[in-house]
Amino acid sequence: MKKPCLPLSLLMMPLIVFALHCPAQQITAPKYEMGVRLSSLIYQGDLAPAAAGSYKSLALGGGIFATRIFDWNWALRVSADYGKIKGSDSLYQEAWRKERRFSFRTTFAELAAEMVYTIGDNYRADRLQPYVFAGAGVSFLDVKRDYSHSDPSYFSYNPWSANGLAIDTAKSLPKTCLVFPVGVGLRFGIGDNLSFFGEGTYRLMSTDYLDGFSRSANPSLLDHYTNLSLGLIYRFGDNYINCPRF
């Protein structure tokens, strides 16, 4: 039997070394991240002037989150957010709003879990990376509504609104509700383990009383809100792995 030629053996050596070395690199791939964000909250509901929301009553919120990276594209993010949403008829020029003069302030604390899909490569946080996400959670609410400044003449020619207000005021306001966040984001590395990101999130909610009003305003649509966020992400471990992706 002929022995393998020496040049062929030498050519195979790098492949053998790569096969032994690459799994060790895979083990050190980053798995966990933590982040913080500051958000601008846009209320969308019965007191908003349009479907796009109430931009004259922007409010602030903030949150923290932790992420578990599963592979090149998928990750699970668990988050906690706190903020305040507000709205008022007095901000707009329609005559009927000047007479109705409803307003509200709602404070919320939210816990949610989201699946995040990176359009690119989770293991290269030093690059510009777009991503999308969707999930579910629960929001703990403290709703403060105010109709004390309403003009009584408004209800005299809008009896349906007067009847609706009687129903609304007799109803207990929700303390919790389900929330379903969906959104898009973009992140970019600004260091070995630090990334800057911006994202927009649309939050579907399971209540029409986020603003304290329903039957007296627009009971056909549930309330919701959008938040636009900026923040920082810290990655634990190596910023990327050295083994090439096949």
C-alpha positions as CSV (number, residue, x, y, z in Angstrom):
1,M,0.0,0.0,0.0
2,K,1.3,3.4,-0.9
3,K,1.8,5.9,1.8
4,P,0.0,9.3,1.4
5,C,2.3,11.8,-0.2
6,L,3.7,14.4,2.1
7,P,2.3,17.5,0.2
8,L,-1.2,16.1,0.6
9,S,-0.7,15.6,4.3
10,L,0.6,19.1,4.7
11,L,-2.5,20.5,2.9
12,M,-4.8,18.6,5.2
13,M,-3.2,19.9,8.4
14,P,-4.9,23.4,8.4
15,L,-8.2,21.7,7.9
16,I,-7.6,19.4,10.9
17,V,-6.5,22.4,13.1
18,F,-9.6,24.4,12.0
19,A,-11.9,21.5,12.8
20,L,-10.4,21.2,16.3
21,H,-10.2,25.0,16.9
22,C,-13.6,26.2,15.6
23,P,-15.8,24.5,18.2
24,A,-13.9,26.2,21.0
25,Q,-14.6,29.5,19.3
26,Q,-18.3,28.6,18.9
27,I,-18.5,28.1,22.7
28,T,-17.3,31.6,23.4
29,A,-19.9,33.2,21.2
30,P,-21.9,35.9,23.1
31,K,-25.2,34.9,24.6
32,Y,-26.4,37.7,26.8
33,E,-27.0,41.4,26.5
34,M,-28.5,44.1,28.7
35,G,-29.8,47.5,27.7
36,V,-31.6,50.7,28.7
37,R,-33.8,53.1,26.6
38,L,-35.5,56.4,26.8
39,S,-38.8,56.7,24.9
40,S,-41.2,59.3,23.6
41,L,-44.7,58.0,24.0
42,I,-47.5,58.8,21.4
43,Y,-51.0,58.2,22.6
44,Q,-53.5,56.8,20.1
45,G,-57.1,56.6,21.2
46,D,-60.5,58.3,21.8
47,L,-59.0,61.7,22.5
48,A,-56.4,61.7,19.7
49,P,-57.2,63.8,16.6
50,A,-56.1,61.2,14.1
51,A,-55.1,57.6,13.7
52,A,-51.4,58.6,13.8
53,G,-51.9,59.8,17.4
54,S,-51.7,62.8,19.6
55,Y,-48.3,64.5,18.9
56,K,-49.3,67.6,20.9
57,S,-49.3,65.5,24.1
58,L,-46.1,63.6,23.9
59,A,-44.8,62.0,27.1
60,L,-41.7,60.3,28.3
61,G,-41.0,56.8,29.4
62,G,-38.0,54.5,30.0
63,G,-37.1,50.9,30.3
64,I,-34.5,48.2,30.8
65,F,-34.2,44.8,29.1
66,A,-32.2,41.6,29.0
67,T,-31.6,39.5,25.8
68,R,-30.7,35.9,25.3
69,I,-29.1,35.2,21.9
70,F,-29.9,31.9,20.4
71,D,-28.2,31.8,17.0
72,W,-27.2,34.0,14.1
73,N,-30.7,35.6,13.8
74,W,-32.9,34.9,16.7
75,A,-33.0,36.2,20.3
76,L,-35.4,36.5,23.2
77,R,-35.8,39.8,24.9
78,V,-37.4,40.4,28.3
79,S,-38.2,44.0,29.2
80,A,-39.6,46.3,31.9
81,D,-40.9,49.8,31.0
82,Y,-42.4,52.7,32.9
83,G,-44.0,55.8,31.6
84,K,-47.0,58.2,31.4
85,I,-49.5,58.8,28.6
86,K,-51.7,61.8,28.4
87,G,-54.2,63.5,26.1
88,S,-56.6,66.5,26.2
89,D,-59.4,67.9,24.0
90,S,-58.1,71.4,24.9
91,L,-55.1,71.0,22.6
92,Y,-57.1,71.0,19.4
93,Q,-59.3,73.6,17.6
94,E,-62.5,71.7,16.8
95,A,-65.5,73.4,18.4
96,W,-66.9,70.2,19.8
97,R,-63.6,69.4,21.5
98,K,-63.6,72.9,23.1
99,E,-67.0,72.0,24.6
100,R,-66.4,68.4,25.5
101,R,-63.0,69.0,27.1
102,F,-62.1,65.5,28.2
103,S,-58.6,64.8,29.4
104,F,-56.6,62.1,31.0
105,R,-53.2,61.0,32.4
106,T,-52.3,57.3,32.6
107,T,-49.2,55.9,34.3
108,F,-48.1,52.4,33.3
109,A,-45.6,49.8,34.3
110,E,-45.1,47.1,31.7
111,L,-43.5,43.6,31.6
112,A,-43.1,42.0,28.2
113,A,-41.2,39.3,26.3
114,E,-40.4,39.6,22.6
115,M,-38.8,37.4,19.9
116,V,-36.2,39.5,18.0
117,Y,-35.1,38.6,14.5
118,T,-31.9,40.3,13.3
119,I,-31.7,40.9,9.6
120,G,-28.0,40.2,9.3
121,D,-25.9,38.5,12.0
122,N,-26.4,38.5,15.7
123,Y,-22.7,37.8,16.3
124,R,-21.5,40.9,14.5
125,A,-22.7,43.7,16.8
126,D,-20.0,46.0,15.4
127,R,-22.0,46.4,12.2
128,L,-25.2,48.3,11.3
129,Q,-27.9,45.8,12.1
130,P,-31.7,46.2,11.4
131,Y,-34.1,44.0,13.3
132,V,-37.8,43.3,13.9
133,F,-39.6,42.0,16.9
134,A,-43.0,41.0,18.3
135,G,-44.2,39.7,21.6
136,A,-46.7,39.9,24.5
137,G,-46.9,41.2,28.0
138,V,-48.9,42.8,30.7
139,S,-49.3,46.5,31.6
140,F,-50.2,47.7,35.1
141,L,-52.3,50.9,34.8
142,D,-53.2,53.9,36.9
143,V,-55.8,55.8,34.8
144,K,-56.8,59.4,35.8
145,R,-59.6,60.8,33.7
146,D,-61.1,64.3,33.9
147,Y,-64.4,65.5,32.5
148,S,-65.0,68.2,35.1
149,H,-64.4,71.1,32.7
150,S,-67.0,69.9,30.1
151,D,-69.6,72.3,28.8
152,P,-73.1,70.9,29.8
153,S,-74.5,72.3,26.5
154,Y,-72.3,69.8,24.6
155,F,-74.2,66.9,26.2
156,S,-77.6,68.5,25.6
157,Y,-77.3,68.1,21.8
158,N,-75.2,64.9,22.1
159,P,-77.4,62.7,24.3
160,W,-75.5,59.6,23.1
161,S,-72.3,61.0,24.6
162,A,-74.1,61.9,27.8
163,N,-75.4,58.3,28.1
164,G,-72.0,57.0,27.2
165,L,-70.4,59.1,29.9
166,A,-72.8,57.7,32.5
167,I,-71.7,54.2,31.4
168,D,-68.0,55.1,31.5
169,T,-68.2,56.7,35.0
170,A,-70.1,53.7,36.4
171,K,-67.4,51.3,35.1
172,S,-64.3,50.4,37.1
173,L,-61.2,51.5,35.3
174,P,-58.8,48.7,34.4
175,K,-55.7,48.1,36.6
176,T,-54.1,45.6,34.2
177,C,-54.4,44.8,30.5
178,L,-52.6,42.7,27.9
179,V,-50.2,44.4,25.6
180,F,-48.8,43.1,22.3
181,P,-45.7,45.1,21.1
182,V,-44.5,44.9,17.5
183,G,-41.7,47.0,16.0
184,V,-38.5,47.6,14.1
185,G,-35.1,48.8,15.2
186,L,-31.6,49.6,14.0
187,R,-28.4,49.2,16.1
188,F,-24.7,50.0,15.5
189,G,-21.7,49.1,17.6
190,I,-19.8,52.0,19.2
191,G,-17.2,49.8,21.0
192,D,-16.2,46.2,21.6
193,N,-19.3,45.5,23.6
194,L,-21.4,48.6,23.4
195,S,-24.1,49.4,20.8
196,F,-26.3,52.3,20.2
197,F,-29.9,51.7,18.9
198,G,-33.1,53.3,17.9
199,E,-36.5,51.6,17.5
200,G,-40.2,52.2,17.0
201,T,-42.8,50.1,18.8
202,Y,-46.5,49.9,18.2
203,R,-48.4,48.5,21.2
204,L,-51.7,46.9,20.7
205,M,-53.7,46.8,24.0
206,S,-56.7,44.8,25.2
207,T,-58.6,47.8,26.6
208,D,-60.5,50.8,25.4
209,Y,-60.1,52.5,28.7
210,L,-56.4,53.5,28.5
211,D,-57.7,57.1,28.5
212,G,-60.6,56.5,30.8
213,F,-63.3,57.0,28.1
214,S,-65.0,54.6,25.7
215,R,-68.8,54.8,25.3
216,S,-68.8,58.6,25.5
217,A,-66.2,58.9,22.8
218,N,-65.3,56.2,20.2
219,P,-66.2,52.7,21.5
220,S,-65.5,51.0,18.1
221,L,-61.7,51.1,18.5
222,L,-59.3,49.9,21.3
223,D,-56.8,52.4,22.7
224,H,-53.1,52.0,22.0
225,Y,-49.8,53.9,21.9
226,T,-46.5,54.1,20.0
227,N,-43.1,54.7,21.5
228,L,-40.0,55.9,19.7
229,S,-36.8,54.9,21.7
230,L,-33.1,55.5,21.8
231,G,-30.8,53.6,24.0
232,L,-27.6,51.6,24.7
233,I,-27.0,47.8,24.7
234,Y,-24.1,46.1,26.5
235,R,-23.0,42.7,25.3
236,F,-21.3,40.2,27.6
237,G,-18.5,38.2,26.1
238,D,-16.8,38.6,22.7
239,N,-18.3,41.0,20.2
240,Y,-18.1,38.3,17.4
241,I,-16.9,34.8,16.8
242,N,-14.0,34.0,14.5
243,C,-15.3,30.9,12.8
244,P,-16.7,31.6,9.4
245,R,-20.4,31.0,8.8
246,F,-21.4,28.3,6.3
